[in-house]
Amino acid sequence: MNVCKRVLYQGHVQGVGFRYTAYGLAHRFTVAGYVKNLPDGSVELAVEGESGEVDRFLEAVARQLAEHIQSREEHEQPAHGFAKFEIRM
């Protein structure tokens, strides 16, 4: 079953390679979506795919970037039909 999750990461998450790390990790999983910086200093990540694959990807992001993440908010949302995973500006 495909799911879509939107996650907001707060902390020291901009200027540390967060987007590029998430982008690189995404290519290890069968997921699509995007990652982008927000004006308030947080990072938004939207990802969709098979439920277990999305969860494994988000766990990998959390492990890899744990020292920069102070908190995160995760919400499920309707699937958008993303074709690939990309960095948005």
DSSP file (Angstrom, degrees, kcal/mol; ACC not computed):
  #  RESIDUE AA STRUCTURE BP1 BP2  ACC     N-H-->O    O-->H-N    N-H-->O    O-->H-N    TCO  KAPPA ALPHA  PHI   PSI    X-CA   Y-CA   Z-CA
    1    1 A M              0   0    0      0, 0.0    50,-2.0     0, 0.0     2,-0.3   0.000 360.0 360.0 360.0 129.0    0.0    0.0    0.0
    2    2 A N  E     -A   50   0A   0     48,-0.2     2,-0.3    49,-0.1    48,-0.3  -0.596 360.0-179.4 -83.2 141.2    1.4    3.4   -1.0
    3    3 A V  E     -A   49   0A   0     46,-2.9    46,-1.9    -2,-0.3     2,-0.4  -0.885  18.1-145.5-131.0 163.0    1.5    6.2    1.6
    4    4 A C  E     -AB  48  77A   0     73,-0.5    73,-2.4    -2,-0.3     2,-0.4  -0.998  16.8-173.8-131.7 129.6    2.7    9.8    1.5
    5    5 A K  E     -AB  47  76A   0     42,-2.9    42,-2.7    -2,-0.4     2,-0.5  -0.972  12.3-157.3-126.1 140.1    4.3   11.5    4.5
    6    6 A R  E     -AB  46  75A   0     69,-3.1    69,-2.5    -2,-0.4     2,-0.4  -0.972  16.1-171.6-113.9 125.4    5.3   15.1    5.0
    7    7 A V  E     -AB  45  74A   0     38,-3.4    38,-2.6    -2,-0.5     2,-0.5  -0.970  12.3-158.4-123.7 131.3    7.9   15.7    7.7
    8    8 A L  E     -AB  44  73A   0     65,-2.5    65,-2.1    -2,-0.4     2,-0.5  -0.943  12.7-160.1-106.7 123.5    9.1   19.0    9.1
    9    9 A Y  E     -AB  43  72A   0     34,-2.9    34,-2.1    -2,-0.5     2,-0.3  -0.892   7.2-171.1-106.5 131.8   12.6   18.9   10.7
   10   10 A Q  E     + B   0  71A   0     61,-2.9    60,-3.2    -2,-0.5    61,-1.6  -0.856  42.7  61.3-118.0 156.6   13.7   21.6   13.1
   11   11 A G  E    S- B   0  69A   0     -2,-0.3     2,-1.3    58,-0.2     3,-0.2  -0.965 110.1 -22.5 132.7-148.8   17.1   22.2   14.6
   12   12 A H  S    S+     0   0    0     56,-1.4    30,-0.1    -2,-0.3    -2,-0.1  -0.605  88.8 133.6 -93.4  71.9   20.4   23.1   12.9
   13   13 A V        +     0   0    0     -2,-1.3     2,-0.4    28,-0.5     5,-0.3   0.450  44.9  74.6-108.0  -3.8   19.1   21.5    9.6
   14   14 A Q  S    S+     0   0    0     -3,-0.2    29,-0.0    27,-0.2    28,-0.0  -0.901  97.0  20.9-110.8 143.2   20.1   24.2    7.1
   15   15 A G  S    S+     0   0    0     -2,-0.4    -1,-0.2     1,-0.0    -2,-0.1   0.630 101.1  90.3  81.0  14.1   23.6   24.7    5.9
   16   16 A V  S    S-     0   0    0     -3,-0.3    -2,-0.1    52,-0.0    52,-0.0   0.238 107.5 -97.0-123.8  10.5   24.7   21.2    6.9
   17   17 A G  S  > S+     0   0    0      3,-0.1     4,-2.5    -4,-0.0     5,-0.2   0.695  75.1 143.7  82.0  19.0   24.0   19.2    3.7
   18   18 A F  H  > S+     0   0    0     -5,-0.3     4,-2.6     1,-0.2     5,-0.2   0.936  70.7  45.7 -57.6 -50.6   20.6   18.0    5.0
   19   19 A R  H  > S+     0   0    0      1,-0.2     4,-2.5    -6,-0.2    -1,-0.2   0.908 115.0  46.6 -62.6 -43.0   18.9   18.2    1.5
   20   20 A Y  H  > S+     0   0    0      2,-0.2     4,-2.2     1,-0.2    -1,-0.2   0.858 112.4  50.2 -70.6 -34.5   21.8   16.5   -0.3
   21   21 A T  H  X S+     0   0    0     -4,-2.5     4,-2.5     2,-0.2    -2,-0.2   0.936 112.4  46.7 -66.4 -46.3   22.1   13.8    2.3
   22   22 A A  H  X S+     0   0    0     -4,-2.6     4,-2.4    -5,-0.2    -2,-0.2   0.906 111.9  52.2 -61.5 -41.3   18.3   13.1    2.1
   23   23 A Y  H  X S+     0   0    0     -4,-2.5     4,-1.0    -5,-0.2    -1,-0.2   0.924 110.9  46.8 -60.5 -46.0   18.5   13.1   -1.7
   24   24 A G  H >< S+     0   0    0     -4,-2.2     3,-0.5     1,-0.2    -2,-0.2   0.903 112.6  49.3 -63.9 -41.8   21.4   10.6   -1.7
   25   25 A L  H >< S+     0   0    0     -4,-2.5     3,-2.1     1,-0.2     4,-0.3   0.879 101.8  63.6 -64.4 -37.8   19.6    8.3    0.8
   26   26 A A  H ><>S+     0   0    0     -4,-2.4     3,-1.5     1,-0.3     5,-0.5   0.815  93.4  62.6 -58.5 -30.7   16.4    8.4   -1.3
   27   27 A H  T <<5S+     0   0    0     -4,-1.0    -1,-0.3    -3,-0.5    -2,-0.2   0.566  95.6  60.3 -75.0  -6.4   18.2    6.7   -4.1
   28   28 A R  T < 5S+     0   0    0     -3,-2.1     2,-0.3    -4,-0.2    -1,-0.3   0.495 107.4  52.4 -90.9  -6.6   18.7    3.7   -1.9
   29   29 A F  T < 5S-     0   0    0     -3,-1.5     2,-1.5    -4,-0.3    25,-0.0  -0.847  90.5-110.2-127.6 160.7   15.0    3.2   -1.5
   30   30 A T  T   5S+     0   0    0     -2,-0.3    20,-0.5    20,-0.1     2,-0.3  -0.634  75.7 119.4 -91.3  77.7   12.0    3.0   -3.8
   31   31 A V  E   < -C   49   0A   0     -2,-1.5     2,-0.3    -5,-0.5    54,-0.2  -0.910  43.5-161.2-137.1 162.4   10.5    6.3   -2.9
   32   32 A A  E     +C   48   0A   0     16,-2.0    16,-2.8    -2,-0.3     2,-0.3  -0.934  39.5  83.9-139.4 162.1    9.7    9.6   -4.6
   33   33 A G  E     -Cd  47  85A   0     51,-2.3    53,-1.8    -2,-0.3     2,-0.3  -0.999  60.6 -84.4 146.5-145.8    9.1   13.1   -3.3
   34   34 A Y  E     -Cd  46  86A   0     12,-2.3    12,-2.5    -2,-0.3     2,-0.3  -0.982  12.7-147.6-157.5 164.9   11.1   16.2   -2.4
   35   35 A V  E     +Cd  45  87A   0     51,-1.6    53,-2.6    -2,-0.3     2,-0.3  -0.994  26.9 165.6-136.6 138.1   13.2   17.9    0.2
   36   36 A K  E     -Cd  44  88A   0      8,-2.6     8,-2.9    -2,-0.3     2,-0.2  -0.998  35.7-111.4-153.1 152.4   13.4   21.7    0.6
   37   37 A N  E     -C   43   0A   0     51,-0.5     6,-0.2    -2,-0.3   -23,-0.0  -0.575  31.4-145.5 -77.6 145.4   14.5   24.4    3.0
   38   38 A L    >   -     0   0    0      4,-2.8     3,-2.0    -2,-0.2     4,-0.0  -0.821  23.3-113.3-110.4 154.8   11.8   26.6    4.4
   39   39 A P  T 3  S+     0   0    0      0, 0.0    -1,-0.1     0, 0.0     4,-0.0   0.751 112.7  62.7 -58.7 -25.5   12.2   30.4    5.2
   40   40 A D  T 3  S-     0   0    0      1,-0.1     3,-0.1     2,-0.0    -3,-0.0   0.422 122.3 -99.9 -83.1   3.9   11.9   29.7    9.0
   41   41 A G  S <  S+     0   0    0     -3,-2.0   -28,-0.5     1,-0.4   -27,-0.2   0.398  88.0 114.2  95.4  -2.5   15.1   27.6    9.1
   42   42 A S        -     0   0    0    -32,-0.1    -4,-2.8   -29,-0.1     2,-0.4  -0.413  61.2-125.7 -92.4 174.2   13.4   24.2    9.0
   43   43 A V  E     -AC   9  37A   0    -34,-2.1   -34,-2.9    -6,-0.2     2,-0.4  -0.983  14.0-151.7-123.8 134.1   13.4   21.6    6.3
   44   44 A E  E     -AC   8  36A   0     -8,-2.9    -8,-2.6    -2,-0.4     2,-0.4  -0.891  12.8-176.1-105.3 133.6   10.4   20.0    4.7
   45   45 A L  E     -AC   7  35A   0    -38,-2.6   -38,-3.4    -2,-0.4     2,-0.5  -0.996   4.8-173.5-130.2 126.3   10.5   16.5    3.3
   46   46 A A  E     +AC   6  34A   0    -12,-2.5   -12,-2.3    -2,-0.4     2,-0.4  -0.982  13.9 172.2-117.9 130.6    7.6   14.9    1.5
   47   47 A V  E     -AC   5  33A   0    -42,-2.7   -42,-2.9    -2,-0.5     2,-0.3  -0.998   9.6-177.0-142.1 140.2    8.0   11.2    0.5
   48   48 A E  E     +AC   4  32A   0    -16,-2.8   -16,-2.0    -2,-0.4     2,-0.3  -0.975  28.6  94.9-138.1 155.7    5.7    8.6   -0.9
   49   49 A G  E    S-AC   3  31A   0    -46,-1.9   -46,-2.9    -2,-0.3   -18,-0.1  -0.964  77.9 -14.9 159.7-166.0    6.0    4.9   -1.7
   50   50 A E  E  > S-A    2   0A   0    -20,-0.5     4,-2.6    -2,-0.3     3,-0.4  -0.402  70.2-115.8 -63.1 140.1    5.2    1.6   -0.1
   51   51 A S  H  > S+     0   0    0    -50,-2.0     4,-2.3     1,-0.3     5,-0.2   0.865 112.4  44.5 -49.3 -51.5    4.6    2.0    3.6
   52   52 A G  H  > S+     0   0    0      1,-0.2     4,-2.4     2,-0.2    -1,-0.3   0.870 113.3  51.3 -64.4 -37.5    7.6    0.0    4.8
   53   53 A E  H  > S+     0   0    0     -3,-0.4     4,-2.3     2,-0.2    -2,-0.2   0.902 109.9  49.5 -67.6 -42.0    9.9    1.6    2.3
   54   54 A V  H  X S+     0   0    0     -4,-2.6     4,-2.6     2,-0.2    -2,-0.2   0.928 112.2  48.7 -61.4 -45.9    8.9    5.1    3.3
   55   55 A D  H  X S+     0   0    0     -4,-2.3     4,-2.1    -5,-0.3    -2,-0.2   0.906 111.1  49.4 -62.7 -42.2    9.4    4.2    7.0
   56   56 A R  H  X S+     0   0    0     -4,-2.4     4,-2.1     2,-0.2    -1,-0.2   0.899 111.6  49.7 -64.3 -40.1   12.9    2.7    6.3
   57   57 A F  H  X S+     0   0    0     -4,-2.3     4,-2.4     2,-0.2    -2,-0.2   0.941 111.2  48.0 -62.3 -47.8   13.9    5.8    4.4
   58   58 A L  H  X S+     0   0    0     -4,-2.6     4,-2.3     1,-0.2    -2,-0.2   0.853 110.6  52.2 -63.9 -34.3   12.7    8.2    7.1
   59   59 A E  H  X S+     0   0    0     -4,-2.1     4,-2.5     2,-0.2    -1,-0.2   0.894 108.9  50.6 -66.2 -39.4   14.6    6.1    9.7
   60   60 A A  H  X S+     0   0    0     -4,-2.1     4,-2.7     2,-0.2     5,-0.2   0.907 110.5  49.0 -64.8 -41.8   17.7    6.3    7.6
   61   61 A V  H  X S+     0   0    0     -4,-2.4     4,-2.3     1,-0.2    -2,-0.2   0.935 111.9  49.3 -61.2 -46.1   17.3   10.1    7.4
   62   62 A A  H  < S+     0   0    0     -4,-2.3     4,-0.4     1,-0.2    -2,-0.2   0.899 114.5  44.6 -62.0 -42.0   16.8   10.3   11.1
   63   63 A R  H >< S+     0   0    0     -4,-2.5     3,-0.8     1,-0.2     4,-0.2   0.944 115.7  45.8 -66.4 -48.8   19.9    8.1   11.8
   64   64 A Q  H 3< S+     0   0    0     -4,-2.7     3,-0.2     1,-0.2    -2,-0.2   0.835 125.3  30.5 -66.1 -34.6   22.2    9.9    9.3
   65   65 A L  T >X S+     0   0    0     -4,-2.3     3,-2.0    -5,-0.2     4,-1.1   0.162  80.1 121.3-113.2  17.4   21.2   13.4   10.4
   66   66 A A  T <4  +     0   0    0     -3,-0.8     3,-0.4    -4,-0.4    -1,-0.1   0.817  69.6  59.9 -53.6 -37.6   20.4   12.9   14.1
   67   67 A E  T 34 S+     0   0    0     -4,-0.2    -1,-0.3     1,-0.2   -55,-0.1   0.692 111.2  41.5 -68.6 -16.1   23.0   15.4   15.3
   68   68 A H  T <4 S+     0   0    0     -3,-2.0   -56,-1.4   -57,-0.1     2,-0.6   0.631  95.5  88.9-102.3 -17.8   21.3   18.2   13.4
   69   69 A I  E  <  +B   11   0A   0     -4,-1.1   -58,-0.2    -3,-0.4     3,-0.1  -0.727  39.2 170.0 -91.4 121.0   17.6   17.3   14.2
   70   70 A Q  E    S-     0   0A   0    -60,-3.2     2,-0.3    -2,-0.6   -59,-0.2   0.815  71.1 -15.3 -92.7 -39.7   16.2   18.8   17.3
   71   71 A S  E     -B   10   0A   0    -61,-1.6   -61,-2.9     2,-0.0    -1,-0.4  -0.976  58.8-157.5-156.5 165.8   12.5   17.9   16.6
   72   72 A R  E     -B    9   0A   0     -2,-0.3     2,-0.5   -63,-0.2   -63,-0.2  -0.996   7.8-152.1-150.4 147.8   10.3   16.7   13.8
   73   73 A E  E     -B    8   0A   0    -65,-2.1   -65,-2.5    -2,-0.3     2,-0.4  -0.987  16.6-165.0-119.9 128.6    6.6   16.7   12.9
   74   74 A E  E     +B    7   0A   0     -2,-0.5     2,-0.4   -67,-0.2   -67,-0.2  -0.955   9.8 175.0-119.9 131.6    5.3   13.9   10.7
   75   75 A H  E     -B    6   0A   0    -69,-2.5   -69,-3.1    -2,-0.4     2,-0.3  -0.996  25.4-133.0-134.8 138.0    1.9   13.9    8.9
   76   76 A E  E     +B    5   0A   0     -2,-0.4   -71,-0.2   -71,-0.2     3,-0.0  -0.668  33.0 172.9 -83.5 147.0    0.3   11.5    6.5
   77   77 A Q  E     -B    4   0A   0    -73,-2.4   -73,-0.5    -2,-0.3     3,-0.1  -0.932  40.0 -72.2-146.0 167.4   -1.2   13.2    3.4
   78   78 A P        -     0   0    0      0, 0.0   -75,-0.1     0, 0.0     2,-0.0  -0.332  60.4 -98.1 -62.9 145.3   -2.8   12.1    0.2
   79   79 A A        -     0   0    0    -77,-0.1   -75,-0.1     1,-0.1   -31,-0.0  -0.353  28.4-163.0 -64.8 143.5   -0.4   10.7   -2.4
   80   80 A H        -     0   0    0     -3,-0.1    -1,-0.1    -2,-0.0   -47,-0.0   0.554  37.3-117.0-103.8 -13.3    0.7   13.2   -5.1
   81   81 A G        -     0   0    0      1,-0.1   -48,-0.1   -49,-0.1    -2,-0.1   0.862  39.5-168.1  76.6  36.6    2.1   10.8   -7.6
   82   82 A F        -     0   0    0      1,-0.1    -1,-0.1   -50,-0.1     3,-0.1  -0.301  14.0-154.3 -56.5 140.4    5.7   12.1   -7.4
   83   83 A A        -     0   0    0      1,-0.2     2,-0.3   -50,-0.1    -1,-0.1   0.755  69.6  -7.4 -89.0 -27.9    7.8   10.7  -10.3
   84   84 A K  S    S-     0   0    0    -51,-0.1   -51,-2.3     2,-0.0     2,-0.5  -0.909  76.4 -92.3-154.6 176.5   11.1   10.9   -8.6
   85   85 A F  E     +d   33   0A   0    -53,-0.3     2,-0.3    -2,-0.3   -51,-0.2  -0.901  52.6 168.6-102.4 131.1   12.8   12.3   -5.4
   86   86 A E  E     -d   34   0A   0    -53,-1.8   -51,-1.6    -2,-0.5     2,-0.5  -0.924  38.9-114.7-141.2 161.8   14.2   15.8   -5.9
   87   87 A I  E     -d   35   0A   0     -2,-0.3     2,-0.4   -53,-0.2   -51,-0.2  -0.874  34.0-158.6 -94.7 126.7   15.7   18.8   -4.1
   88   88 A R  E      d   36   0A   0    -53,-2.6   -51,-0.5    -2,-0.5   -69,-0.0  -0.835 360.0 360.0-106.7 147.1   13.5   21.8   -4.4
   89   89 A M              0   0    0     -2,-0.4    -1,-0.1   -53,-0.1   -53,-0.1   0.409 360.0 360.0 -97.7 360.0   14.6   25.4   -3.9
